[in-house]
Amino acid sequence: MNIFIYLQLWLAIISDILAELDIDTEDYTYKILGTIQIPPEKIVIEDSFTLEDVFHIKNDLHVDLTFSKIREITSLYTFIVDMENLTYLMDMNLNIRKNTTWFEVIFLI
């Protein structure tokens, strides 16, 4: 399945705002690519979300920015439950690039 959305706003006080969103599905995975154009700058969003069942969830998000000191944001979230061994894993990584410096936050249970 593939869904594509295109939106353009014509505003009297600023330049046109353009937005595109493309959603694809493959088995249990949803892939999203979105762009927002606020002239002359741009935001690009890429996301991959996998939901095999309630015990296996993964989300990988990547955001590129061209108009702020924060240039890039990446996030990886994983939730896995192993019922045979009764183990649970929840892992979240968040990385933010401010200019050229990366800041990292890790959360693991």
CYANA upper distance limits for C-alpha pairs under 8 A (distance plus 0.5 A):
  1 MET  CA     24 ASP  CA      6.37
  1 MET  CA     25 THR  CA      6.05
  1 MET  CA     26 GLU  CA      8.33
  2 ASN  CA     22 ASP  CA      7.79
  2 ASN  CA     23 ILE  CA      6.18
  2 ASN  CA     24 ASP  CA      5.09
  2 ASN  CA     25 THR  CA      7.21
  3 ILE  CA     21 LEU  CA      8.46
  3 ILE  CA     22 ASP  CA      6.24
  3 ILE  CA     23 ILE  CA      5.54
  3 ILE  CA     24 ASP  CA      7.05
  4 PHE  CA     20 GLU  CA      7.91
  4 PHE  CA     21 LEU  CA      6.21
  4 PHE  CA     22 ASP  CA      4.97
  4 PHE  CA     23 ILE  CA      6.89
  5 ILE  CA     20 GLU  CA      6.12
  5 ILE  CA     21 LEU  CA      5.53
  5 ILE  CA     22 ASP  CA      6.92
  6 TYR  CA     18 LEU  CA      8.18
  6 TYR  CA     19 ALA  CA      6.39
  6 TYR  CA     20 GLU  CA      5.07
  6 TYR  CA     21 LEU  CA      7.06
  7 LEU  CA     18 LEU  CA      6.34
  7 LEU  CA     19 ALA  CA      5.56
  7 LEU  CA     20 GLU  CA      6.82
  8 GLN  CA     16 ASP  CA      7.32
  8 GLN  CA     17 ILE  CA      6.22
  8 GLN  CA     18 LEU  CA      5.03
  8 GLN  CA     19 ALA  CA      6.84
  9 LEU  CA     16 ASP  CA      6.06
  9 LEU  CA     17 ILE  CA      5.64
  9 LEU  CA     18 LEU  CA      7.00
 10 TRP  CA     15 SER  CA      7.70
 10 TRP  CA     16 ASP  CA      5.31
 10 TRP  CA     17 ILE  CA      7.31
 11 LEU  CA     15 SER  CA      7.08
 11 LEU  CA     16 ASP  CA      6.60
 11 LEU  CA     17 ILE  CA      8.43
 15 SER  CA     38 ILE  CA      7.80
 15 SER  CA     39 PRO  CA      6.76
 16 ASP  CA     38 ILE  CA      7.58
 16 ASP  CA     39 PRO  CA      7.72
 17 ILE  CA     36 ILE  CA      7.76
 17 ILE  CA     37 GLN  CA      6.19
 17 ILE  CA     38 ILE  CA      5.56
 17 ILE  CA     39 PRO  CA      7.60
 18 LEU  CA     35 THR  CA      8.47
 18 LEU  CA     36 ILE  CA      6.25
 18 LEU  CA     37 GLN  CA      5.45
 18 LEU  CA     38 ILE  CA      7.32
 19 ALA  CA     34 GLY  CA      7.81
 19 ALA  CA     35 THR  CA      6.07
 19 ALA  CA     36 ILE  CA      4.90
 19 ALA  CA     37 GLN  CA      6.70
 20 GLU  CA     34 GLY  CA      5.94
 20 GLU  CA     35 THR  CA      5.78
 20 GLU  CA     36 ILE  CA      7.13
 21 LEU  CA     32 ILE  CA      7.63
 21 LEU  CA     33 LEU  CA      6.35
 21 LEU  CA     34 GLY  CA      4.81
 21 LEU  CA     35 THR  CA      7.16
 22 ASP  CA     32 ILE  CA      6.17
 22 ASP  CA     33 LEU  CA      5.68
 22 ASP  CA     34 GLY  CA      6.73
 23 ILE  CA     30 TYR  CA      7.37
 23 ILE  CA     31 LYS  CA      6.20
 23 ILE  CA     32 ILE  CA      5.08
 23 ILE  CA     33 LEU  CA      7.12
 24 ASP  CA     30 TYR  CA      6.22
 24 ASP  CA     31 LYS  CA      5.60
 24 ASP  CA     32 ILE  CA      6.98
 25 THR  CA     29 THR  CA      6.14
 25 THR  CA     30 TYR  CA      5.00
 25 THR  CA     31 LYS  CA      6.68
 26 GLU  CA     30 TYR  CA      7.02
 28 TYR  CA     50 THR  CA      6.00
 28 TYR  CA     51 LEU  CA      6.01
 28 TYR  CA     52 GLU  CA      5.90
 29 THR  CA     48 SER  CA      7.25
 29 THR  CA     49 PHE  CA      6.01
 29 THR  CA     50 THR  CA      4.74
 29 THR  CA     51 LEU  CA      7.07
 29 THR  CA     52 GLU  CA      8.50
 30 TYR  CA     47 ASP  CA      8.47
 30 TYR  CA     48 SER  CA      6.23
 30 TYR  CA     49 PHE  CA      5.62
 30 TYR  CA     50 THR  CA      6.85
 31 LYS  CA     46 GLU  CA      8.04
 31 LYS  CA     47 ASP  CA      6.23
 31 LYS  CA     48 SER  CA      5.02
 31 LYS  CA     49 PHE  CA      6.95
 32 ILE  CA     45 ILE  CA      8.14
 32 ILE  CA     46 GLU  CA      6.15
 32 ILE  CA     47 ASP  CA      5.49
 32 ILE  CA     48 SER  CA      6.84
 33 LEU  CA     44 VAL  CA      7.99
 33 LEU  CA     45 ILE  CA      6.19
 33 LEU  CA     46 GLU  CA      5.14
 33 LEU  CA     47 ASP  CA      7.06
 34 GLY  CA     44 VAL  CA      6.32
 34 GLY  CA     45 ILE  CA      5.43
 34 GLY  CA     46 GLU  CA      6.98
 35 THR  CA     42 LYS  CA      7.53
 35 THR  CA     43 ILE  CA      6.06
 35 THR  CA     44 VAL  CA      5.02
 35 THR  CA     45 ILE  CA      6.66
 36 ILE  CA     42 LYS  CA      6.22
 36 ILE  CA     43 ILE  CA      5.61
 36 ILE  CA     44 VAL  CA      7.13
 37 GLN  CA     41 GLU  CA      6.59
 37 GLN  CA     42 LYS  CA      5.02
 37 GLN  CA     43 ILE  CA      7.01
 38 ILE  CA     42 LYS  CA      6.41
 41 GLU  CA     65 LEU  CA      8.49
 41 GLU  CA     66 THR  CA      6.20
 41 GLU  CA     67 PHE  CA      6.18
 42 LYS  CA     65 LEU  CA      6.84
 42 LYS  CA     66 THR  CA      6.26
 42 LYS  CA     67 PHE  CA      7.76
 43 ILE  CA     63 VAL  CA      7.58
 43 ILE  CA     64 ASP  CA      6.20
 43 ILE  CA     65 LEU  CA      5.35
 43 ILE  CA     66 THR  CA      7.18
 44 VAL  CA     63 VAL  CA      6.15
 44 VAL  CA     64 ASP  CA      5.60
 44 VAL  CA     65 LEU  CA      7.27
 45 ILE  CA     61 LEU  CA      7.97
 45 ILE  CA     62 HIS  CA      6.36
 45 ILE  CA     63 VAL  CA      5.08
 45 ILE  CA     64 ASP  CA      7.10
 46 GLU  CA     61 LEU  CA      6.40
 46 GLU  CA     62 HIS  CA      5.63
 46 GLU  CA     63 VAL  CA      6.92
 47 ASP  CA     59 ASN  CA      7.68
 47 ASP  CA     60 ASP  CA      6.13
 47 ASP  CA     61 LEU  CA      4.91
 47 ASP  CA     62 HIS  CA      6.76
 48 SER  CA     59 ASN  CA      6.21
 48 SER  CA     60 ASP  CA      5.64
 48 SER  CA     61 LEU  CA      7.02
 49 PHE  CA     57 ILE  CA      8.19
 49 PHE  CA     58 LYS  CA      6.32
 49 PHE  CA     59 ASN  CA      4.90
 49 PHE  CA     60 ASP  CA      6.95
 50 THR  CA     56 HIS  CA      8.42
 50 THR  CA     57 ILE  CA      6.18
 50 THR  CA     58 LYS  CA      5.58
 50 THR  CA     59 ASN  CA      6.80
 51 LEU  CA     56 HIS  CA      6.66
 51 LEU  CA     57 ILE  CA      5.25
 51 LEU  CA     58 LYS  CA      7.17
 52 GLU  CA     56 HIS  CA      6.05
 52 GLU  CA     57 ILE  CA      7.06
 53 ASP  CA     57 ILE  CA      7.55
 55 PHE  CA     79 PHE  CA      7.43
 55 PHE  CA     80 ILE  CA      5.82
 55 PHE  CA     81 VAL  CA      5.41
 55 PHE  CA     82 ASP  CA      8.10
 56 HIS  CA     78 THR  CA      8.23
 56 HIS  CA     79 PHE  CA      6.33
 56 HIS  CA     80 ILE  CA      5.21
 56 HIS  CA     81 VAL  CA      7.17
 57 ILE  CA     77 TYR  CA      8.48
 57 ILE  CA     78 THR  CA      6.28
 57 ILE  CA     79 PHE  CA      5.58
 57 ILE  CA     80 ILE  CA      7.02
 58 LYS  CA     76 LEU  CA      7.99
 58 LYS  CA     77 TYR  CA      6.07
 58 LYS  CA     78 THR  CA      4.92
 58 LYS  CA     79 PHE  CA      6.85
 59 ASN  CA     75 SER  CA      8.32
 59 ASN  CA     76 LEU  CA      6.26
 59 ASN  CA     77 TYR  CA      5.57
 59 ASN  CA     78 THR  CA      7.03
 60 ASP  CA     74 THR  CA      8.15
 60 ASP  CA     75 SER  CA      6.34
 60 ASP  CA     76 LEU  CA      5.06
 60 ASP  CA     77 TYR  CA      6.98
 61 LEU  CA     73 ILE  CA      8.46
 61 LEU  CA     74 THR  CA      6.10
 61 LEU  CA     75 SER  CA      5.51
 61 LEU  CA     76 LEU  CA      6.86
 62 HIS  CA     72 GLU  CA      7.97
 62 HIS  CA     73 ILE  CA      6.34
 62 HIS  CA     74 THR  CA      4.98
 62 HIS  CA     75 SER  CA      7.01
 63 VAL  CA     72 GLU  CA      6.13
 63 VAL  CA     73 ILE  CA      5.53
 63 VAL  CA     74 THR  CA      6.81
 64 ASP  CA     71 ARG  CA      6.48
 64 ASP  CA     72 GLU  CA      5.09
 64 ASP  CA     73 ILE  CA      7.10
 65 LEU  CA     70 ILE  CA      7.44
 65 LEU  CA     71 ARG  CA      5.30
 65 LEU  CA     72 GLU  CA      6.34
 66 THR  CA     71 ARG  CA      6.59
 67 PHE  CA     71 ARG  CA      8.12
 69 LYS  CA     98 LYS  CA      5.90
 69 LYS  CA     99 ASN  CA      6.03
 70 ILE  CA     96 ILE  CA      7.48
 70 ILE  CA     97 ARG  CA      6.23
 70 ILE  CA     98 LYS  CA      4.73
 70 ILE  CA     99 ASN  CA      6.68
 71 ARG  CA     96 ILE  CA      8.27
 71 ARG  CA     97 ARG  CA      6.12
 71 ARG  CA     98 LYS  CA      6.28
 71 ARG  CA     99 ASN  CA      6.55
 72 GLU  CA     96 ILE  CA      6.36
 72 GLU  CA     97 ARG  CA      5.58
 72 GLU  CA     98 LYS  CA      7.86
 73 ILE  CA     94 LEU  CA      7.88
 73 ILE  CA     95 ASN  CA      6.22
 73 ILE  CA     96 ILE  CA      5.11
 73 ILE  CA     97 ARG  CA      6.90
 74 THR  CA     93 ASN  CA      8.45
 74 THR  CA     94 LEU  CA      6.34
 74 THR  CA     95 ASN  CA      5.62
 74 THR  CA     96 ILE  CA      7.05
 75 SER  CA     92 MET  CA      7.70
 75 SER  CA     93 ASN  CA      5.98
 75 SER  CA     94 LEU  CA      4.99
 75 SER  CA     95 ASN  CA      6.83
 76 LEU  CA     91 ASP  CA      8.27
 76 LEU  CA     92 MET  CA      6.11
 76 LEU  CA     93 ASN  CA      5.64
 76 LEU  CA     94 LEU  CA      7.19
 77 TYR  CA     90 MET  CA      8.00
 77 TYR  CA     91 ASP  CA      6.17
 77 TYR  CA     92 MET  CA      4.91
 77 TYR  CA     93 ASN  CA      7.02
 78 THR  CA     89 LEU  CA      8.02
 78 THR  CA     90 MET  CA      6.14
 78 THR  CA     91 ASP  CA      5.62
 78 THR  CA     92 MET  CA      6.96
 79 PHE  CA     88 TYR  CA      8.10
 79 PHE  CA     89 LEU  CA      6.13
 79 PHE  CA     90 MET  CA      4.98
 79 PHE  CA     91 ASP  CA      7.04
 80 ILE  CA     88 TYR  CA      6.42
 80 ILE  CA     89 LEU  CA      5.64
 80 ILE  CA     90 MET  CA      7.06
 81 VAL  CA     86 LEU  CA      7.80
 81 VAL  CA     87 THR  CA      6.42
 81 VAL  CA     88 TYR  CA      5.06
 81 VAL  CA     89 LEU  CA      6.84
 82 ASP  CA     86 LEU  CA      6.05
 82 ASP  CA     87 THR  CA      5.67
 82 ASP  CA     88 TYR  CA      6.85
 83 MET  CA     87 THR  CA      7.27
 88 TYR  CA    109 ILE  CA      8.18
 89 LEU  CA    108 LEU  CA      7.96
 89 LEU  CA    109 ILE  CA      6.37
 90 MET  CA    107 PHE  CA      8.44
 90 MET  CA    108 LEU  CA      6.28
 90 MET  CA    109 ILE  CA      5.70
 91 ASP  CA    106 ILE  CA      8.05
 91 ASP  CA    107 PHE  CA      6.29
 91 ASP  CA    108 LEU  CA      5.04
 91 ASP  CA    109 ILE  CA      7.02
 92 MET  CA    106 ILE  CA      6.31
 92 MET  CA    107 PHE  CA      5.55
 92 MET  CA    108 LEU  CA      6.91
 93 ASN  CA    104 GLU  CA      7.73
 93 ASN  CA    105 VAL  CA      6.29
 93 ASN  CA    106 ILE  CA      5.10
 93 ASN  CA    107 PHE  CA      6.92
 94 LEU  CA    104 GLU  CA      6.27
 94 LEU  CA    105 VAL  CA      5.56
 94 LEU  CA    106 ILE  CA      6.94
 95 ASN  CA    102 TRP  CA      7.07
 95 ASN  CA    103 PHE  CA      6.03
 95 ASN  CA    104 GLU  CA      4.97
 95 ASN  CA    105 VAL  CA      6.85
 96 ILE  CA    102 TRP  CA      6.09
 96 ILE  CA    103 PHE  CA      5.61
 96 ILE  CA    104 GLU  CA      7.02
 97 ARG  CA    101 THR  CA      5.95
 97 ARG  CA    102 TRP  CA      4.80
 97 ARG  CA    103 PHE  CA      6.71
 98 LYS  CA    102 TRP  CA      6.88
 98 LYS  CA    103 PHE  CA      8.22
